């Protein structure tokens, strides 16, 4: 019997079976960063900007299947994103970030605050030294796009309602010689923008 590959799998159900067999030995997230399989081509799979996964042009409607695929995602030094198993690596397209941070919980105050995020695929991540928040200018809108580091080189785009929650608990601190508006989590202050810019936007 010839072993089927991810590229040759005819539908999402075939992909699911292949990945499940490749990762069933471990518990939790598979150690994709330690695997070094050969590149076997590209899949017609795309993660849209809103976090929806498509395969062969059709949305993947089963969340358990999306969650399974997300556990074998890896972004390499070439800037491309792959599905990785111990025996093969296949490329997929990601429009923005592979994950969306859809929920946030804030506990504690000031320097003791801890921000915990949940992604659309079930990751739970505390912002802090190992999981920084970053804010990227969006020229098209004049606003900011917030991202949370999840694992490896994979980030989550913070959903707009969650961004509003972040802004509501933000504070101004002096960083060097500049007054910066930002948020604190796990002992780290993440600058969002200069306080002067925030004042201009608020007018």
ZIQUIFEN-V232444 format. One record per residue. N is the residue number from 1. RES is the residue in three letters. PHI is phi in whole degrees, 0 to 359 (999 if undefined). PSI is psi in whole degrees, -180 to 180 (none if undefined). Layout:
((N,RES,PHI,PSI) (N,RES,PHI,PSI))
This chain:
((1,UNK,999,131) (2,UNK,277,130) (3,UNK,291,131) (4,UNK,280,151) (5,UNK,249,166) (6,UNK,299,-42) (7,UNK,295,-35) (8,UNK,276,-11) (9,UNK,299,133) (10,UNK,279,-22) (11,UNK,207,177) (12,UNK,296,-31) (13,UNK,293,-38) (14,UNK,295,-40) (15,UNK,298,-43) (16,UNK,302,-46) (17,UNK,296,-42) (18,UNK,296,-46) (19,UNK,291,-38) (20,UNK,299,-41) (21,UNK,294,-36) (22,UNK,287,-25) (23,UNK,243,2) (24,UNK,293,-19) (25,UNK,289,-26) (26,UNK,256,166) (27,UNK,247,150) (28,UNK,75,-158) (29,UNK,288,136) (30,UNK,291,151) (31,UNK,280,63) (32,UNK,298,-29) (33,UNK,289,-14) (34,UNK,263,-7) (35,UNK,272,142) (36,UNK,226,61) (37,UNK,279,165) (38,UNK,288,153) (39,UNK,284,129) (40,UNK,242,21) (41,UNK,107,-173) (42,UNK,249,145) (43,UNK,264,151) (44,UNK,277,67) (45,UNK,230,139) (46,UNK,218,139) (47,UNK,255,114) (48,UNK,285,171) (49,UNK,297,-26) (50,UNK,272,6) (51,UNK,91,-1) (52,UNK,284,133) (53,UNK,265,135) (54,UNK,239,141) (55,UNK,228,126) (56,UNK,55,37) (57,UNK,80,3) (58,UNK,243,135) (59,UNK,299,140) (60,UNK,274,108) (61,UNK,275,-16) (62,UNK,270,111) (63,UNK,299,-39) (64,UNK,302,-33) (65,UNK,290,-44) (66,UNK,299,-43) (67,UNK,297,-39) (68,UNK,297,-49) (69,UNK,301,-39) (70,UNK,296,-25) (71,UNK,286,-17) (72,UNK,247,21) (73,UNK,282,144) (74,UNK,210,136) (75,UNK,254,123) (76,UNK,265,178) (77,UNK,297,-21) (78,UNK,283,0) (79,UNK,82,0) (80,UNK,262,157) (81,UNK,250,140) (82,UNK,226,154) (83,UNK,268,130) (84,UNK,233,132) (85,UNK,237,174) (86,UNK,299,-19) (87,UNK,245,-11) (88,UNK,202,159) (89,UNK,226,127) (90,UNK,232,142) (91,UNK,276,146) (92,UNK,227,167) (93,UNK,260,138) (94,UNK,232,118) (95,UNK,291,-44) (96,UNK,229,-98) (97,UNK,251,151) (98,UNK,289,-23) (99,UNK,236,161) (100,UNK,236,128) (101,UNK,277,109) (102,UNK,256,-10) (103,UNK,209,147) (104,UNK,221,144) (105,UNK,236,131) (106,UNK,249,124) (107,UNK,237,146) (108,UNK,79,175) (109,UNK,227,157) (110,UNK,57,-133) (111,UNK,292,-15) (112,UNK,266,1) (113,UNK,292,142) (114,UNK,232,124) (115,UNK,257,121) (116,UNK,246,129) (117,UNK,245,149) (118,UNK,243,134) (119,UNK,267,170) (120,UNK,293,-14) (121,UNK,251,9) (122,UNK,99,1) (123,UNK,292,141) (124,UNK,242,120) (125,UNK,227,131) (126,UNK,265,123) (127,UNK,295,137) (128,UNK,173,-159) (129,UNK,303,-39) (130,UNK,272,-12) (131,UNK,222,73) (132,UNK,288,155) (133,UNK,263,142) (134,UNK,223,153) (135,UNK,232,121) (136,UNK,248,131) (137,UNK,299,139) (138,UNK,244,92) (139,UNK,304,-34) (140,UNK,297,-32) (141,UNK,247,-13) (142,UNK,77,6) (143,UNK,256,-160) (144,UNK,235,146) (145,UNK,248,118) (146,UNK,269,140) (147,UNK,230,147) (148,UNK,240,130) (149,UNK,286,128) (150,UNK,258,-59) (151,UNK,195,156) (152,UNK,54,-125) (153,UNK,252,23) (154,UNK,260,131) (155,UNK,244,163) (156,UNK,244,133) (157,UNK,284,129) (158,UNK,282,122) (159,UNK,300,151) (160,UNK,303,-45) (161,UNK,300,-35) (162,UNK,289,-36) (163,UNK,300,-40) (164,UNK,297,-38) (165,UNK,296,-40) (166,UNK,299,-47) (167,UNK,299,-34) (168,UNK,292,-26) (169,UNK,253,10) (170,UNK,291,164) (171,UNK,212,164) (172,UNK,257,132) (173,UNK,224,154) (174,UNK,272,119) (175,UNK,244,109) (176,UNK,67,-120) (177,UNK,254,7) (178,UNK,246,143) (179,UNK,274,119) (180,UNK,241,139) (181,UNK,266,131) (182,UNK,194,-164) (183,UNK,224,153) (184,UNK,251,139) (185,UNK,202,132) (186,UNK,52,42) (187,UNK,80,7) (188,UNK,239,135) (189,UNK,263,121) (190,UNK,257,112) (191,UNK,287,133) (192,UNK,264,-50) (193,UNK,194,162) (194,UNK,300,142) (195,UNK,299,-32) (196,UNK,296,-38) (197,UNK,293,-39) (198,UNK,299,-41) (199,UNK,297,-40) (200,UNK,296,-41) (201,UNK,292,-26) (202,UNK,278,-11) (203,UNK,285,none))
